[in-house]
Amino acid sequence: MASRHEPVLYHEVLSALNLAPGDKVIDGTAGGGGHLAGLLNAVGPTGQVMGIDADPKAINLIKQKFFNDQRLILINSWFSAIQKYVQRFNFEPVAAILLDLGWSADQLADTSRGFSFNASGQLDFRYNPQTTVTAEHILNTATAEKLAEIFKNLGDEPRAKAIARSIVKQRQVAPLKTTDDLRSAVAAVYRRQVGKLNPATRVWQALRLATNQELEELTKVLPVAVNILKPGGRLAVISFHSGEDRIVKNFFARASKDCLCPPEVPVCKCGHKAILKLISRGVTKPTDQEIRTNPRSRSARLRVAAKI
Ligand SMILES: C[S@@+](CC[C@H](N)C(=O)[O-])C[C@H]1O[C@@H](n2cnc3c(N)ncnc32)[C@H](O)[C@@H]1O
């Protein structure tokens, strides 16, 4: 089966990674294999690409897509574990690492998994079915306070507390099991749509991030990724959520500074040395043309840095 996923900021990513024939590269979010195809092309016949994805279905799809390509190592794992696989496969030196965060169009299209609020499905939301916590589990066991915190912090949902109360009220009658159940809990708060965004969008985003521990994974992987890279090697991260982008921005800012002492300290006492050099100042966003052809790219933000 072909992937439905359209890679975001494709040319910008490939140009920023500055790859040469023979390079070894890691795609930590292989997904539908869109960027991965470009990486294979850039490293040529003597290069190698390690493709990682938490979702075994993504890995199977890529296996079919790049059938028998000896340059490709595919691993079904969370990307925070990359160091282990670099050692296991003696995959060094690493010239670049790409992280294209969030879900793929293939996962969204698999309606039974619940990623789409427009379709009926299970409240699963897991990238990796081997993990035990589903969105259903969170919705039916978390306290109202915890649910409100998830919707507020991970979804910027202004009516987080009311939605949390609505969920708790609904589950006192019967546990929430399907996306229809969750949609009706949200609809009890938002009786009609305000503005362009469907109110379910923020709730779904927050629950997906919570189920897959996405901010925690990102926080864990960034220092590991820098550690793995060879000097001059590049790290590119595409995020779709303000919380994710903040983590990358703060990490890059700190790691690219020689001293972290407060401004009032005249002579550096911390001894911190920069380990990264920013390649792009600020973020790279998709062009209007890309947003027109691939609306999902709208919120994409690319940041790139090189290991010193
Ligand atoms: C936006 S898609 C990647 C699309 C890919 N770049 C392409 O061009 O086809 C994100 C993928 O990353 C995977 N993913 C998200 N978080 C992950 C994590 N912490 N570890 C491993 N895979 C992850 C998801 O399962 C999904 O397949």
The ligand as an SDF file (V2000), in Angstrom:
LIG
                    3D

 27 29  0  0  0  0  0  0  0  0999 V2000
    4.8500   13.4240   10.7250 C   0  0  0  0  0  0  0  0  0  0  0  0
    5.0480   11.7050   10.6550 S   0  0  0  0  0  0  0  0  0  0  0  0
    6.5600   11.5300    9.7800 C   0  0  0  0  0  0  0  0  0  0  0  0
    6.3900   11.5690    8.3000 C   0  0  0  0  0  0  0  0  0  0  0  0
    7.6500   11.3270    7.5110 C   0  0  0  0  0  0  0  0  0  0  0  0
    8.6550   12.3190    7.7640 N   0  0  0  0  0  0  0  0  0  0  0  0
    7.3290   11.2640    6.0330 C   0  0  0  0  0  0  0  0  0  0  0  0
    7.8200   12.1100    5.2870 O   0  0  0  0  0  0  0  0  0  0  0  0
    6.5940   10.3750    5.6150 O   0  0  0  0  0  0  0  0  0  0  0  0
    5.5300   11.3150   12.2670 C   0  0  0  0  0  0  0  0  0  0  0  0
    5.8310    9.8560   12.5240 C   0  0  0  0  0  0  0  0  0  0  0  0
    6.6140    9.8170   13.7090 O   0  0  0  0  0  0  0  0  0  0  0  0
    6.1990    8.7630   14.5210 C   0  0  0  0  0  0  0  0  0  0  0  0
    6.5250    9.1760   15.8760 N   0  0  0  0  0  0  0  0  0  0  0  0
    5.9840   10.1770   16.6050 C   0  0  0  0  0  0  0  0  0  0  0  0
    6.6010   10.2750   17.8010 N   0  0  0  0  0  0  0  0  0  0  0  0
    7.5630    9.3160   17.8150 C   0  0  0  0  0  0  0  0  0  0  0  0
    8.5530    8.9190   18.7660 C   0  0  0  0  0  0  0  0  0  0  0  0
    8.6820    9.5220   19.9440 N   0  0  0  0  0  0  0  0  0  0  0  0
    9.3770    7.8990   18.4320 N   0  0  0  0  0  0  0  0  0  0  0  0
    9.2730    7.2760   17.2390 C   0  0  0  0  0  0  0  0  0  0  0  0
    8.3450    7.5950   16.3090 N   0  0  0  0  0  0  0  0  0  0  0  0
    7.5170    8.6100   16.5860 C   0  0  0  0  0  0  0  0  0  0  0  0
    4.7240    8.5970   14.2570 C   0  0  0  0  0  0  0  0  0  0  0  0
    4.3520    7.2500   14.4990 O   0  0  0  0  0  0  0  0  0  0  0  0
    4.6300    8.9800   12.7640 C   0  0  0  0  0  0  0  0  0  0  0  0
    4.7010    7.8430   11.9450 O   0  0  0  0  0  0  0  0  0  0  0  0
  1  2  1  0
  2  3  1  0
  2 10  1  0
  3  4  1  0
  4  5  1  0
  5  6  1  0
  5  7  1  0
  7  8  2  0
  7  9  1  0
 10 11  1  0
 11 12  1  0
 11 26  1  0
 12 13  1  0
 13 14  1  0
 13 24  1  0
 14 15  1  0
 14 23  1  0
 15 16  2  0
 16 17  1  0
 17 18  1  0
 17 23  2  0
 18 19  1  0
 18 20  2  0
 20 21  1  0
 21 22  2  0
 22 23  1  0
 24 25  1  0
 24 26  1  0
 26 27  1  0
M  CHG  2   2   1   9  -1
M  END
$$$$
